[in-house]
Amino acid sequence: MARIFQIPLNEHPEILLNKAQQMALANQVHFIADQVEGHFSGKGLEGTYRFEKEMIVVNVAKKPPFVTWNMVERMLHRFFA
């Protein structure tokens, strides 16, 4: 079951993407990105994102069964913060 999260932008998309790419490398997460949209996968988590106005809209298509949706949301906020 997929779930969509909306995360407010705190910085310019380019800065956020640079931080997210560094975090992805450090955590062995596959992250393909640009300033419009992208996708990620790793550690049992798969999804896409897109920038919309002052938000990042993240669609998580797959997660490990032992990880709660609240945990996923917290991870996404750290990843895209």
Secondary structure, 3 states (H helix, E strand, C coil): CCEEEEEECCCCHHHHHHHHHHHHHHCCCEEEECCCEEEEEECCEEEEEEEECCEEEEEEEECCCCCCHHHHHHHHHHHCC
